Amino acid sequence: EVQLVQSGAEVKKPGESLRISCKGSGYSFTIYWITWVRQMPGKGLEWMGRIDPSDSYTTYSPSFQGHVTISADKSISTAYLQWSSLKASDTAMYYCARLSFLSSSNWFDPWGQGTLVTVSS
Amino acid sequence: QSALTQPRSVSGSPGQSVTISCTGTSSDVGGYNYVSWYQQHPGKAPKLMIYDVTKRPSGVPDRFSGSKSGNTASLTISGLQAEDEADYYCCSYAGSYTSWIFGGGTKLTVL
């Protein structure tokens, strides 16, 4: 079974750093990209960026460029999303998803279960 | 980039059909056949329902179908069932391997 398993919920203070993870299994991790999506409380989905685990090439939405860093360790089939200095406005659910852009076909599937990040003083 | 435009809510009775629209521009929806649709139940992760405008992943009922005309894509759900009540999001590739953009989401209520 193809699945992505994310790390657990986090509670942090403003200014702290954080790295959350997304581990893939059941498929060849380097063939597909991994994307991250934010969902603020009661709001819609926002595309943050993506990484190609085969070479760690990343691209970001202009809205998130410079605010987060996406990385991956292909040796353990894991992608990461990290912040160097959290803000209260980073409070949200964060999802990773496998991104296919192969053979002229594009989709996000499957999705991880989500990681809830709460930033509060 | 602004979010793709979806109606905030739609509703229908069991057995009826509903259509959810997703309007973008020639730089996203209109420019590529890479529109996908995701279903999200409360407290759950999104689930892929339609990809490449019209394709349905295995396991998704054929009651779900997708289409596109110009800068507007649509998701049609026929034979509505209670379990279809959820939020639905469209998503489009927007070029240069750099960006994807979601719609604002539509809440489907099965009356």
Chai-1 contact restraints between the chains, C-beta under 6 A:
chainA,res_idxA,chainB,res_idxB,connection_type,confidence,min_distance_angstrom,max_distance_angstrom,comment,restraint_id
A,G44,B,G104,contact,1.0,0.0,6.0,A-B,restraint_1
A,G44,B,G105,contact,1.0,0.0,6.0,A-B,restraint_2
A,L45,B,Y89,contact,1.0,0.0,6.0,A-B,restraint_3
A,L45,B,F102,contact,1.0,0.0,6.0,A-B,restraint_4
A,W47,B,W100,contact,1.0,0.0,6.0,A-B,restraint_5
A,T59,B,T98,contact,1.0,0.0,6.0,A-B,restraint_6
A,Y95,B,A45,contact,1.0,0.0,6.0,A-B,restraint_7
A,S105,B,D52,contact,1.0,0.0,6.0,A-B,restraint_8
A,N106,B,Y34,contact,1.0,0.0,6.0,A-B,restraint_9
A,N106,B,Y93,contact,1.0,0.0,6.0,A-B,restraint_10
A,W107,B,S36,contact,1.0,0.0,6.0,A-B,restraint_11
A,W107,B,L48,contact,1.0,0.0,6.0,A-B,restraint_12
A,W107,B,Y51,contact,1.0,0.0,6.0,A-B,restraint_13
A,D109,B,L48,contact,1.0,0.0,6.0,A-B,restraint_14
A,W111,B,A45,contact,1.0,0.0,6.0,A-B,restraint_15
A,W111,B,P46,contact,1.0,0.0,6.0,A-B,restraint_16
A,Q113,B,A45,contact,1.0,0.0,6.0,A-B,restraint_17
A,G114,B,A45,contact,1.0,0.0,6.0,A-B,restraint_18
